[in-house]
Amino acid sequence: MKTLLFYLSISIFLITVSFVGNFTCWNTTQGYVDNAFEQNMLIIGNADFVDIYQKMLDPLADVGQNQAMLAAAGFTDSSYRVSQEFIEKLSMQRGVVSVDKRFAVFTHVMEVRKTVSEVDRFNKPHYVTYGEYRSTDCLVVGIDPSQQVQGGGMLNTLGTSTLEGGGKAFVGDSLSEVIFQDPYKQDIEIYSDNAAVSSNFDIVNVLTDPLNHGCVVYISVSELHELFSVEGFNFILAKTDGQDNGAVLEITQLASQYGLTVNSLDIVYSGYMASIDKLWLSILPFTLLTVITAIVCLLNCMFISISTRFHDFGIIRAIGAKPNYLTKIVFFENLILILATAPIGITLGITFDLLFLLPNNTLPISYTLYSLTTIISILLIMCTLCTLIIIHLKKTKPTQNPTITNGNCAVINYKTVQ
C-alpha cells in the first residue's frame, strides 16, 4: 500500500508541475510585458532610436543581440536629439496629458568595492568588504526627477524623487545580479564615452525593469548631461488621454515636421502579447502530453489497487450484492486514494514550480486557486473514469447459487464476464 501511495503521489506531482508550471510561465511572461507598458503611451524620437527602444522592451529578444545593437547605436550623436521647440509644442498639443523627456546612452559601468562596518550576532562591530570590481556595458537612462515618470514598470511605482539631490541611481535587477555582490551596500561607477571621465552613484533601489532585460541604470538627466558633456534629450515618452485618435494623428504630423517618428506602445504591446500567446500555445501540446502520461500512470495505479480484490468482489456478488454496491466500493476506494495522495502531490508540485522553476513569478492568488480547482476536477474525473472502466471490464456474477449438501456449504463457483 505504501508503494501504491508513493506512485500515486508522484503521478499527481507530475500533473501539477506540468499543468501549473506551463500556465504560470505563460502568466508570468504576460505580466512581465504588462509591467513594461502603460496605456496610451507614445514614444517619439529618431526612427532608428524608436526601433531600438521597441526591441529593448521585447522579453523574447536575445540579450547578446541587444547589447551588440546598443553598442553600435551611438546615442550621443546629435542626429538623435529631439528639438526643444518640438517638446514645447508637444506639451501644448491637444490630447497630451504629460511629456517625459529622457536621454539614454550605452556605456561602461563598474561596481565600486566598498568596506562597511557591520555588527555580528554577538553585537561586536567588524568590517566587511563588498565587491570585486566587476564591470559590464549597459543602458544608462537620464530622467528628470521633478517630472512625472511615464512608460510603465517599477519606475512608475517607486517614483524618481529619491534621485533628487544628485549622486543617486536606480539599477535594474539583471545588472545587480551580474556585477554586484550587495548593491544596497555598494556604489556604481559610470564611465563617459571615452572612459576618461567617470562618476560614482549611490544605489538607492534595485528595480525589476523589462527595458533591456533589466540591464539598465537610471540617474538624473542633468548628471548624465554633465558626465557626457551633452545637452538635450534623445527620446520622449508622451502620455495621451486616449479619447481622440485624431490627437495622435496630429502629434504624428507635428513630429514628422522635425524628422521624428511616433509609435504607439499599445501597438507594440499587442504585438508582443500575440507573440507570447503563440509561443506558449506551441508548447502547450508537450504539456498536455506530459499530463496525459501522468494520468495514464495514475489510472494504472488505481486499477492495480482494485484488481487484486476481484476474487473478493465475486464472493460479495455471490451472496447477493448488487452491481451498484460494488460500483460504490470501487469509487470510494479510488476517492480515498486520491484524497490521501493529492495534498502531498499538489503541494510538492506547486512548491517546485514557484521556488525552483519560477522564483520570480507574477502568478496572482486567484489564478493559483483556479489551477488548483482544475487539477482537483481532473482527479475527480479520473476517479469516476477509473471506476467505470474497472466495472465494465471486470464484471463478476455467480454461476450458481450456494447450496447446502449434507449440512456443508457447497463451494461457490463464479466466472468473469467480459
C-alpha positions in Angstrom: 0.0 0.0 0.0 2.9 2.4 0.8 4.3 1.8 -2.7 1.0 2.5 -4.3 0.5 5.7 -2.4 4.0 6.8 -3.3 3.4 6.2 -7.1 0.0 8.0 -6.9 1.7 11.0 -5.2 4.4 11.1 -7.9 1.8 11.0 -10.6 -0.2 13.8 -9.1 3.1 15.8 -8.6 3.9 15.4 -12.3 0.4 16.6 -13.3 0.7 19.6 -11.0 4.2 20.6 -12.2 3.2 20.3 -15.9 -0.2 22.0 -15.6 0.6 24.8 -13.1 4.2 25.2 -14.4 3.1 25.9 -18.0 0.3 28.3 -17.2 2.4 30.1 -14.5 5.2 30.6 -17.1 2.6 31.9 -19.5 1.0 34.3 -17.0 4.4 35.5 -15.7 5.6 36.3 -19.2 2.4 38.3 -19.8 2.8 40.1 -16.5 6.4 41.0 -17.4 5.2 42.6 -20.6 2.3 44.3 -18.8 4.8 46.0 -16.5 6.8 47.3 -19.4 3.9 49.2 -20.9 1.5 51.9 -19.9 -1.8 52.5 -21.7 -2.0 55.4 -24.2 1.8 55.9 -24.4 3.7 57.2 -27.4 7.4 57.0 -28.0 8.8 59.8 -30.0 12.4 60.1 -31.4 14.7 59.3 -34.2 13.4 56.5 -36.3 16.4 54.3 -35.5 16.1 55.0 -31.8 12.3 54.2 -31.7 13.0 50.9 -33.4 15.8 50.0 -31.0 13.7 51.1 -27.9 10.9 48.7 -29.0 13.3 45.9 -29.4 14.7 46.6 -25.9 11.2 46.1 -24.5 10.8 42.7 -26.2 11.0 40.0 -23.4 11.8 37.3 -26.0 14.7 39.2 -27.7 18.2 37.8 -27.5 20.3 39.7 -24.9 23.6 39.4 -26.8 22.0 40.8 -30.0 20.5 43.7 -27.9 23.9 44.5 -26.5 25.6 44.5 -29.9 22.8 46.7 -31.3 23.2 49.2 -28.5 26.9 49.3 -28.8 26.7 50.3 -32.5 23.9 52.9 -32.0 25.9 55.9 -30.8 23.0 57.6 -28.9 25.2 60.7 -28.0 25.3 61.7 -31.7 23.4 64.9 -32.5 21.2 63.1 -35.1 19.3 61.5 -32.2 18.5 64.8 -30.5 14.9 65.9 -30.1 14.3 69.7 -30.7 13.4 71.8 -27.7 11.0 73.6 -29.9 9.2 70.4 -30.7 9.0 69.5 -27.0 7.4 72.8 -26.2 4.8 72.4 -29.0 4.1 68.8 -28.0 3.4 69.9 -24.4 0.6 72.2 -25.7 -0.8 69.7 -28.2 -4.4 68.6 -27.9 -4.8 65.2 -26.0 -1.3 65.2 -24.5 -1.5 64.6 -20.7 2.2 64.6 -19.9 5.6 64.7 -21.6 8.5 62.6 -20.1 11.9 63.8 -21.6 14.8 61.3 -21.4 18.3 60.9 -22.5 19.8 57.4 -23.0 23.3 56.2 -23.6 25.0 52.8 -23.8 28.2 52.9 -21.8 30.5 51.0 -19.4 29.7 50.7 -15.7 31.5 49.0 -12.8 30.7 48.1 -9.2 32.6 50.1 -6.6 34.3 48.0 -4.0 33.3 49.2 -0.5 34.2 48.3 3.0 31.4 48.9 5.6 31.2 48.5 9.3 28.7 45.9 10.5 27.7 44.2 13.8 27.8 40.4 14.1 25.5 38.2 16.1 27.5 38.8 19.3 26.9 42.6 18.9 30.6 43.2 18.0 31.5 45.6 15.2 33.6 44.3 12.3 34.4 45.4 8.8 33.1 43.7 5.7 34.3 44.3 2.1 31.8 44.0 -0.8 32.6 43.9 -4.5 35.3 42.6 -6.8 35.5 45.4 -9.4 33.2 43.6 -11.8 32.0 45.6 -14.8 29.9 45.4 -17.9 28.2 47.6 -20.6 24.7 48.6 -20.1 22.0 51.1 -20.9 22.0 54.3 -18.8 18.9 56.5 -18.9 18.7 60.0 -17.6 15.4 61.2 -16.3 14.1 64.4 -14.7 13.4 63.6 -11.0 11.0 66.5 -10.8 8.7 65.4 -13.6 6.0 62.7 -13.7 7.6 59.4 -14.9 5.8 57.6 -17.7 6.2 54.3 -19.6 5.3 51.6 -17.1 7.5 49.4 -14.9 8.6 49.8 -11.3 9.9 53.2 -12.1 6.3 54.5 -12.1 5.6 52.8 -8.8 8.7 54.0 -7.0 8.8 57.5 -8.4 12.0 59.3 -9.1 12.0 61.9 -6.3 14.7 59.9 -4.5 17.1 60.8 -7.3 16.9 64.5 -6.4 20.0 65.9 -4.9 22.4 64.0 -7.2 24.7 61.1 -6.8 22.0 58.5 -6.7 20.9 55.8 -9.0 18.4 53.0 -9.7 19.8 49.8 -11.2 17.9 47.0 -13.0 17.6 43.6 -11.4 19.6 41.8 -14.1 22.5 44.3 -13.7 22.5 43.9 -9.9 22.9 40.1 -10.3 25.7 40.4 -12.9 28.2 42.7 -11.3 27.1 43.4 -7.7 27.6 41.4 -4.5 25.2 43.5 -2.5 24.0 46.6 -4.5 22.5 48.3 -1.5 25.9 48.4 0.2 27.9 49.4 -2.9 28.1 52.3 -5.4 28.1 52.1 -9.2 30.7 53.9 -11.3 29.5 55.1 -14.7 32.0 56.0 -17.4 31.7 58.5 -20.2 32.2 57.6 -23.9 36.0 57.6 -23.9 36.2 56.2 -20.4 38.3 59.2 -19.4 35.7 60.6 -17.1 33.6 58.7 -14.6 31.2 59.4 -11.6 30.2 57.3 -8.7 26.5 57.0 -7.7 24.9 55.6 -4.6 22.4 52.8 -5.4 19.1 53.6 -3.7 16.9 50.9 -5.3 17.0 47.8 -7.4 14.0 47.6 -9.7 12.5 44.9 -11.9 12.6 46.7 -15.3 11.8 45.0 -18.6 13.9 47.6 -20.5 17.0 45.8 -22.0 16.1 42.8 -19.8 16.8 44.7 -16.6 20.4 45.6 -17.6 19.7 49.4 -17.1 20.7 52.2 -14.8 18.6 55.3 -14.1 20.2 58.6 -12.9 19.3 62.3 -13.0 19.4 63.6 -16.6 21.4 66.7 -15.6 24.2 64.5 -14.2 24.2 62.3 -17.3 24.5 65.5 -19.4 27.4 66.7 -17.3 29.2 63.3 -17.5 28.9 63.1 -21.3 29.2 66.8 -21.9 25.9 66.9 -23.9 22.6 68.7 -23.8 19.1 67.9 -24.7 17.1 64.7 -25.0 17.1 61.8 -27.5 13.6 60.4 -26.9 10.2 61.4 -25.5 7.5 59.3 -23.8 4.2 61.2 -24.2 1.0 60.1 -22.5 -2.3 60.9 -24.2 -5.8 60.8 -22.8 -6.7 58.0 -25.3 -10.1 59.7 -26.1 -9.3 61.1 -29.5 -7.4 59.2 -32.2 -7.2 62.4 -34.2 -4.9 63.8 -31.5 -2.4 61.0 -32.2 -2.5 61.8 -35.9 -1.8 65.5 -35.2 1.2 64.5 -33.0 2.5 62.3 -35.7 2.2 65.1 -38.3 3.9 67.5 -35.9 6.8 65.1 -35.3 7.3 64.5 -39.0 8.0 68.2 -39.4 11.0 67.7 -37.2 12.1 64.5 -38.7 10.9 62.4 -35.8 9.0 59.1 -35.6 6.0 58.4 -33.4 4.9 54.9 -32.4 2.2 53.8 -30.0 3.4 51.4 -27.4 -0.1 50.0 -27.3 0.5 48.5 -30.8 3.9 47.2 -29.7 2.3 45.7 -26.5 -0.4 43.9 -28.6 2.3 42.5 -30.9 4.4 41.2 -28.1 1.4 39.7 -26.3 0.3 37.9 -29.5 3.9 36.5 -29.9 3.9 35.3 -26.3 0.5 33.6 -26.7 1.7 31.9 -29.9 4.8 30.7 -28.3 3.1 29.2 -25.3 0.3 27.7 -27.4 3.0 25.9 -29.4 4.5 24.5 -26.2 1.1 23.5 -24.8 0.8 20.1 -26.6 4.0 18.9 -24.9 2.5 19.9 -21.5 -0.7 18.1 -22.3 1.3 15.0 -23.4 3.0 15.0 -20.0 -0.3 15.4 -18.2 -1.8 12.6 -20.2 1.1 10.3 -19.4 0.8 11.1 -15.7 -2.9 10.4 -15.9 -2.4 7.0 -17.5 0.1 6.1 -14.8 -2.4 7.3 -12.2 -5.2 5.2 -13.7 -2.9 2.2 -13.8 -2.0 2.5 -10.1 -5.7 2.8 -9.2 -6.6 -0.2 -11.4 -3.8 -2.4 -9.8 -5.2 -1.4 -6.4 -8.7 -2.6 -7.2 -7.8 -5.6 -9.5 -6.2 -7.5 -6.6 -9.6 -7.9 -5.0 -11.7 -9.2 -7.8 -11.9 -12.5 -6.1 -13.5 -10.7 -3.1 -15.9 -8.9 -5.3 -17.0 -12.2 -6.8 -17.8 -13.6 -3.3 -19.7 -10.4 -2.5 -21.7 -10.8 -5.7 -22.3 -14.5 -4.9 -24.0 -13.7 -1.6 -26.4 -11.2 -3.3 -24.7 -7.9 -3.5 -26.0 -5.7 -6.4 -23.6 -4.2 -9.0 -24.3 -0.7 -7.8 -22.9 -1.7 -4.4 -19.6 -2.8 -6.0 -19.5 0.4 -8.0 -19.8 2.4 -4.8 -17.0 0.4 -3.2 -14.6 0.9 -6.1 -15.4 4.6 -6.4 -14.9 5.4 -2.8 -11.7 3.4 -2.6 -10.3 5.3 -5.6 -11.6 8.6 -4.0 -9.8 7.8 -0.7 -6.6 7.0 -2.5 -6.8 10.4 -4.3 -7.7 12.3 -1.2 -4.7 10.7 0.6 -2.2 11.5 -2.0 -3.5 14.7 -3.7 -2.5 17.1 -0.9 1.1 15.8 -1.0 1.4 15.7 -4.8 -0.2 19.1 -5.4 1.7 20.8 -2.6 5.0 19.5 -3.8 4.2 20.3 -7.4 3.3 23.9 -6.7 6.2 24.4 -4.4 8.6 23.0 -7.0 7.1 25.4 -9.7 7.2 28.5 -7.6 10.5 28.0 -5.8 12.7 26.3 -8.4 11.2 26.8 -11.9 9.7 30.3 -11.4 11.1 32.1 -8.3 10.1 35.5 -9.7 6.7 34.6 -10.9 3.8 37.0 -11.1 1.0 34.5 -10.6 -2.0 36.0 -8.7 -3.7 34.1 -5.9 -6.9 33.9 -7.9 -5.1 32.2 -10.8 -3.5 29.7 -8.3 -6.9 28.8 -6.9 -8.2 28.4 -10.5 -5.3 26.0 -11.2 -6.0 24.0 -8.0 -9.7 23.8 -8.9 -8.8 22.5 -12.3 -6.4 19.8 -11.0 -8.9 18.6 -8.4 -11.6 18.4 -11.1 -9.2 16.3 -13.3 -8.6 14.0 -10.3 -12.3 13.5 -9.6 -13.0 12.8 -13.3 -10.2 10.3 -13.3 -11.6 8.6 -10.2 -15.0 8.3 -11.9 -13.4 7.1 -15.2 -11.3 4.5 -13.4 -14.4 3.2 -11.6 -16.4 2.9 -14.9 -13.5 1.1 -16.7 -13.0 -1.4 -13.9 -16.7 -2.2 -13.5 -17.0 -2.6 -17.3 -14.0 -4.8 -17.7 -14.3 -6.9 -14.6 -18.0 -7.6 -14.0 -18.5 -10.7 -11.9 -21.6 -12.8 -11.3 -22.2 -16.2 -9.7 -22.7 -19.2 -11.9 -24.9 -21.0 -9.3 -26.5 -20.2 -6.0 -24.9 -21.6 -2.9 -26.4 -24.9 -1.8 -26.3 -26.9 1.4 -25.3 -30.6 0.9 -25.2 -32.9 3.9 -25.0 -29.9 6.2 -22.0 -28.4 4.5 -21.8 -25.3 2.3 -21.0 -26.1 -1.3 -18.2 -24.3 -3.0 -19.2 -21.1 -4.7 -18.2 -21.0 -8.4 -18.2 -17.7 -10.3 -16.7 -16.5 -13.5 -15.7 -13.3 -15.1 -18.0 -12.0 -17.8 -16.3 -9.7 -20.3 
